[in-house]
Structure formats: C-alpha cells, structure tokens
Amino acid sequence: MVRLGKKLLPPGVLAITKDHAGRAVTLTAERWDHIVKGHPAMEGLEMAVKRALENADEIGRGNGPNIEIIYGRNLGPARWLAVVVAYEEHNAGFILTAYPQTKDPKASEKGKERPTEAES
C-alpha cells in the first residue's frame, strides 16, 4: 500500500506532491514507465522529480496551453532535470514526462529544443 501522509493513494498513482506554487501534482505508474523507457537515466530519480517540482529553479512554457516545464538544477544525471506538467482548470497537475537536460532552460525555451539521446 502506498500512502501520502495519512492518505491512501488511488490505484495507479505513485505520488502526489505540491509544486513550487502549492498546486497538487500527480505522478502515475503509467507516466513513470513512459519516462523510464524513454530516458533510462531517470530510473530511481522519483525523489529528484519531486524536488524539482517543489523547488523550481526555472519555469518554462510547454508546447500547449496549461503546460509548464519545471526545471531543477543538479538533481539528476545532467545539469538540469526537466519535468513537464499539464495543469487542469482547477490547478491540479499531472506529470507528462521528465528528462535530464544539459542545456540551460532559457536557451531551450527560445528554440523549444528537446533533449538529445546523448542527454538521456
């Protein structure tokens, strides 16, 4: 059984945490499997993802409405850890993906660059 504080998590949910703005963000088992399959270097870095969300060093816009890329510095296998979150109208968020990134987020924001295989 997985718990968050004193509450039981719904089936398929690995974690619920608060982001830098106090919004609830959910990580599902399905999304974590997606992240680790696409970026094997992320294996075992669930707590680093949580820290990036809670203590955002940089925040960028995602490729759609209500999508943010939250960056944590020096939390994983690369200089930056990027966490892509989709927020709903009531401010609850869901992690879409996460990946290591060597390039500065401000440079990536300008060109909307994605990580290369060498960065994963």
Accessible surface in RSA format (square Angstrom, percent):
REM  Atomic radii and reference values for relative SASA: ProtOr
REM  Chains: A
REM  Algorithm: Lee & Richards
REM  Probe-radius: 1.40
REM  Slices: 20
REM RES _ NUM      All-atoms   Total-Side   Main-Chain    Non-polar    All polar
REM                ABS   REL    ABS   REL    ABS   REL    ABS   REL    ABS   REL
RES MET A   1   191.36  99.1 107.97  71.5  83.40 198.6 111.39  94.7  79.98 106.0
RES VAL A   2    77.35  50.9  69.82  63.2   7.52  18.1  73.08  63.5   4.27  11.6
RES ARG A   3   143.42  60.2 115.54  58.9  27.88  66.4  37.73  51.6 105.69  64.1
RES LEU A   4    69.58  38.8  65.74  47.0   3.84   9.6  66.53  46.7   3.05   8.2
RES GLY A   5    70.48  86.9   0.00   N/A  70.48  86.9  44.63 122.5  25.85  57.9
RES LYS A   6   197.18  96.2 172.59 105.9  24.59  58.5 119.24 107.3  77.94  83.0
RES LYS A   7   157.75  77.0 153.37  94.1   4.38  10.4 100.65  90.6  57.10  60.8
RES LEU A   8   103.73  57.8  79.60  56.9  24.13  60.7  79.60  55.9  24.13  64.9
RES LEU A   9    19.25  10.7   5.35   3.8  13.90  34.9   5.48   3.8  13.77  37.1
RES PRO A  10    71.11  51.8  61.63  56.2   9.47  34.4  68.65  56.7   2.45  15.2
RES PRO A  11   137.06  99.9 107.00  97.5  30.06 109.3 119.58  98.7  17.47 108.6
RES GLY A  12    49.12  60.6   0.00   N/A  49.12  60.6  34.70  95.2  14.41  32.3
RES VAL A  13    21.07  13.9  15.01  13.6   6.06  14.6  15.02  13.0   6.05  16.4
RES LEU A  14    70.07  39.0  57.82  41.4  12.26  30.8  58.08  40.8  11.99  32.3
RES ALA A  15    36.73  33.8  35.55  54.9   1.18   2.7  36.40  51.3   0.32   0.9
RES ILE A  16    44.09  25.1  43.03  32.1   1.06   2.5  43.15  31.1   0.94   2.6
RES THR A  17    17.18  12.2   9.20   9.3   7.98  19.0  15.01  20.2   2.17   3.3
RES LYS A  18   121.55  59.3 119.74  73.5   1.80   4.3  80.22  72.2  41.33  44.0
RES ASP A  19     6.55   4.6   0.00   0.0   6.55  15.5   0.00   0.0   6.55   6.5
RES HIS A  20    65.66  35.9  32.37  22.5  33.29  85.2  23.40  24.1  42.26  49.2
RES ALA A  21    65.13  59.9  27.76  42.8  37.37  85.0  39.31  55.4  25.82  68.4
RES GLY A  22    44.49  54.9   0.00   N/A  44.49  54.9  27.65  75.9  16.83  37.7
RES ARG A  23    44.41  18.6  38.98  19.9   5.42  12.9  20.45  27.9  23.96  14.5
RES ALA A  24    35.43  32.6  31.28  48.3   4.15   9.4  31.33  44.1   4.10  10.9
RES VAL A  25     1.26   0.8   0.02   0.0   1.24   3.0   0.02   0.0   1.24   3.4
RES THR A  26    17.70  12.6  16.89  17.1   0.81   1.9   3.77   5.1  13.93  21.1
RES LEU A  27     9.41   5.2   9.15   6.5   0.27   0.7   9.15   6.4   0.27   0.7
RES THR A  28    35.60  25.3  35.37  35.9   0.23   0.6  33.79  45.4   1.82   2.7
RES ALA A  29    35.10  32.3  34.66  53.5   0.44   1.0  35.08  49.4   0.02   0.1
RES GLU A  30   108.09  62.1  98.66  74.6   9.42  22.4  69.78 135.0  38.31  31.3
RES ARG A  31    56.86  23.9  56.86  29.0   0.00   0.0  16.78  22.9  40.08  24.3
RES TRP A  32    16.12   6.5  16.12   7.8   0.00   0.0  13.66   7.3   2.45   4.0
RES ASP A  33    77.48  54.3  74.99  74.6   2.49   5.9  12.96  30.5  64.52  64.3
RES HIS A  34    82.09  44.9  74.08  51.5   8.01  20.5  49.87  51.4  32.22  37.5
RES ILE A  35     0.00   0.0   0.00   0.0   0.00   0.0   0.00   0.0   0.00   0.0
RES VAL A  36    27.08  17.8  25.59  23.2   1.49   3.6  25.59  22.2   1.49   4.1
RES LYS A  37   169.39  82.6 140.80  86.4  28.59  68.1  97.25  87.5  72.14  76.8
RES GLY A  38    38.08  47.0   0.00   N/A  38.08  47.0  29.55  81.1   8.54  19.1
RES HIS A  39    25.23  13.8  25.23  17.5   0.00   0.0  14.27  14.7  10.95  12.7
RES PRO A  40    90.11  65.7  82.16  74.9   7.95  28.9  82.71  68.3   7.41  46.0
RES ALA A  41    39.26  36.1  16.04  24.8  23.22  52.8  29.06  40.9  10.19  27.0
RES MET A  42     0.00   0.0   0.00   0.0   0.00   0.0   0.00   0.0   0.00   0.0
RES GLU A  43   115.61  66.4  99.92  75.6  15.69  37.4  47.84  92.5  67.77  55.3
RES GLY A  44    54.85  67.6   0.00   N/A  54.85  67.6  28.77  79.0  26.07  58.4
RES LEU A  45    40.94  22.8  39.72  28.4   1.22   3.1  40.94  28.8   0.00   0.0
RES GLU A  46    69.60  40.0  65.11  49.3   4.49  10.7  30.20  58.4  39.40  32.2
RES MET A  47   108.28  56.1 107.56  71.2   0.72   1.7  81.28  69.1  27.00  35.8
RES ALA A  48     4.40   4.0   3.01   4.6   1.39   3.2   3.01   4.2   1.39   3.7
RES VAL A  49     2.23   1.5   2.23   2.0   0.00   0.0   2.23   1.9   0.00   0.0
RES LYS A  50    67.01  32.7  65.75  40.3   1.27   3.0  37.66  33.9  29.35  31.3
RES ARG A  51   110.89  46.6 110.44  56.3   0.44   1.1  36.89  50.4  74.00  44.8
RES ALA A  52     0.13   0.1   0.00   0.0   0.13   0.3   0.13   0.2   0.00   0.0
RES LEU A  53     0.85   0.5   0.85   0.6   0.00   0.0   0.85   0.6   0.00   0.0
RES GLU A  54    60.40  34.7  46.23  35.0  14.17  33.7  17.18  33.2  43.22  35.3
RES ASN A  55    95.19  65.6  82.27  79.5  12.92  31.1  35.43  85.3  59.76  57.8
RES ALA A  56    28.13  25.9   1.14   1.8  26.99  61.4   1.14   1.6  26.99  71.5
RES ASP A  57    77.30  54.1  51.31  51.1  25.98  61.4  11.02  25.9  66.28  66.1
RES GLU A  58    49.30  28.3  44.39  33.6   4.91  11.7   7.26  14.0  42.05  34.3
RES ILE A  59    88.60  50.4  55.72  41.5  32.88  79.2  56.10  40.4  32.51  88.2
RES GLY A  60     9.68  11.9   0.00   N/A   9.68  11.9   9.20  25.3   0.48   1.1
RES ARG A  61   170.75  71.7 170.03  86.7   0.72   1.7  70.57  96.4 100.18  60.7
RES GLY A  62    10.31  12.7   0.00   N/A  10.31  12.7   1.21   3.3   9.10  20.4
RES ASN A  63   119.51  82.4  79.39  76.7  40.12  96.6  37.32  89.8  82.19  79.4
RES GLY A  64    25.75  31.8   0.00   N/A  25.75  31.8  17.44  47.9   8.31  18.6
RES PRO A  65   122.36  89.2 101.61  92.6  20.75  75.4 113.55  93.7   8.81  54.7
RES ASN A  66    97.49  67.2  76.50  73.9  21.00  50.6  16.32  39.3  81.18  78.5
RES ILE A  67    40.58  23.1  34.17  25.5   6.41  15.4  34.17  24.6   6.41  17.4
RES GLU A  68    39.32  22.6  39.32  29.7   0.00   0.0  13.94  27.0  25.38  20.7
RES ILE A  69    18.83  10.7  18.83  14.0   0.00   0.0  18.83  13.6   0.00   0.0
RES ILE A  70     0.00   0.0   0.00   0.0   0.00   0.0   0.00   0.0   0.00   0.0
RES TYR A  71     4.87   2.3   4.87   2.8   0.00   0.0   1.40   1.1   3.47   4.3
RES GLY A  72     0.00   0.0   0.00   N/A   0.00   0.0   0.00   0.0   0.00   0.0
RES ARG A  73   103.48  43.4  93.49  47.7   9.99  23.8  22.28  30.5  81.20  49.2
RES ASN A  74   107.89  74.4  80.18  77.5  27.72  66.7  29.93  72.0  77.96  75.4
RES LEU A  75    45.79  25.5  31.40  22.5  14.38  36.2  36.95  25.9   8.84  23.8
RES GLY A  76    30.14  37.2   0.00   N/A  30.14  37.2   7.39  20.3  22.74  50.9
RES PRO A  77    77.12  56.2  30.12  27.5  47.01 170.9  44.40  36.7  32.72 203.4
RES ALA A  78    15.36  14.1   3.30   5.1  12.06  27.4  12.80  18.0   2.56   6.8
RES ARG A  79   102.28  42.9  92.77  47.3   9.51  22.6  38.19  52.2  64.09  38.8
RES TRP A  80     8.65   3.5   8.16   3.9   0.49   1.2   8.16   4.3   0.49   0.8
RES LEU A  81     0.24   0.1   0.24   0.2   0.00   0.0   0.24   0.2   0.00   0.0
RES ALA A  82     0.00   0.0   0.00   0.0   0.00   0.0   0.00   0.0   0.00   0.0
RES VAL A  83     0.00   0.0   0.00   0.0   0.00   0.0   0.00   0.0   0.00   0.0
RES VAL A  84    11.52   7.6  11.52  10.4   0.00   0.0  11.52  10.0   0.00   0.0
RES VAL A  85     0.00   0.0   0.00   0.0   0.00   0.0   0.00   0.0   0.00   0.0
RES ALA A  86    26.72  24.6  26.47  40.8   0.25   0.6  26.51  37.3   0.21   0.6
RES TYR A  87    17.14   8.0   9.07   5.2   8.07  21.0   9.24   6.9   7.90   9.7
RES GLU A  88    79.70  45.8  68.97  52.2  10.73  25.6  34.10  66.0  45.60  37.2
RES GLU A  89   173.78  99.8 140.41 106.2  33.37  79.5  61.84 119.6 111.95  91.4
RES HIS A  90   133.03  72.7 104.78  72.8  28.25  72.3  86.50  89.2  46.53  54.1
RES ASN A  91    82.60  57.0  81.96  79.2   0.64   1.5   8.30  20.0  74.30  71.8
RES ALA A  92    24.08  22.1  21.37  33.0   2.71   6.2  23.86  33.6   0.22   0.6
RES GLY A  93     0.48   0.6   0.00   N/A   0.48   0.6   0.00   0.0   0.48   1.1
RES PHE A  94    79.03  39.5  79.03  49.0   0.00   0.0  79.03  47.9   0.00   0.0
RES ILE A  95     4.05   2.3   3.20   2.4   0.85   2.1   3.20   2.3   0.85   2.3
RES LEU A  96    58.55  32.6  58.49  41.8   0.06   0.2  58.49  41.1   0.06   0.2
RES THR A  97    15.71  11.2  15.71  15.9   0.00   0.0  13.71  18.4   2.00   3.0
RES ALA A  98     0.00   0.0   0.00   0.0   0.00   0.0   0.00   0.0   0.00   0.0
RES TYR A  99     2.70   1.3   2.70   1.5   0.00   0.0   0.00   0.0   2.70   3.3
RES PRO A 100     0.26   0.2   0.23   0.2   0.03   0.1   0.26   0.2   0.00   0.0
RES GLN A 101     1.99   1.1   1.99   1.5   0.00   0.0   0.95   2.0   1.04   0.8
RES THR A 102    69.63  49.5  60.26  61.1   9.37  22.3  49.93  67.1  19.71  29.8
RES LYS A 103    92.86  45.3  86.63  53.2   6.24  14.8  59.46  53.5  33.40  35.6
RES ASP A 104    54.46  38.1  49.95  49.7   4.51  10.7  21.94  51.6  32.52  32.4
RES PRO A 105     4.05   3.0   3.19   2.9   0.86   3.1   3.45   2.8   0.60   3.7
RES LYS A 106   126.77  61.8 122.74  75.3   4.04   9.6  74.32  66.9  52.46  55.9
RES ALA A 107    49.52  45.5  40.01  61.7   9.50  21.6  43.92  61.9   5.59  14.8
RES SER A 108     5.51   4.7   4.37   5.8   1.14   2.6   3.01   6.4   2.50   3.5
RES GLU A 109    49.86  28.6  41.11  31.1   8.75  20.8  36.86  71.3  13.00  10.6
RES LYS A 110   182.17  88.9 144.06  88.4  38.11  90.7  96.34  86.7  85.84  91.4
RES GLY A 111    49.03  60.5   0.00   N/A  49.03  60.5  27.80  76.3  21.24  47.6
RES LYS A 112    80.14  39.1  60.91  37.4  19.23  45.8  64.53  58.1  15.61  16.6
RES GLU A 113    75.79  43.5  61.55  46.6  14.24  33.9  32.60  63.1  43.19  35.3
RES ARG A 114   124.61  52.3 107.60  54.8  17.01  40.5  60.73  83.0  63.88  38.7
RES PRO A 115    23.18  16.9   3.93   3.6  19.25  70.0   5.08   4.2  18.10 112.5
RES THR A 116    68.93  49.0  61.64  62.5   7.29  17.4  64.64  86.8   4.29   6.5
RES GLU A 117   146.44  84.1 130.56  98.8  15.88  37.8  69.91 135.2  76.53  62.5
RES ALA A 118   102.35  94.1  58.74  90.6  43.62  99.2  71.88 101.2  30.47  80.7
RES GLU A 119    21.12  12.1  13.04   9.9   8.09  19.3   9.71  18.8  11.41   9.3
RES SER A 120    32.17  27.2   3.87   5.2  28.30  65.2   3.56   7.6  28.61  40.1
END  Absolute sums over single chains surface
CHAIN  1 A     6882.7       5376.1       1506.6       3964.0       2918.7
END  Absolute sums over all chains
TOTAL          6882.7       5376.1       1506.6       3964.0       2918.7
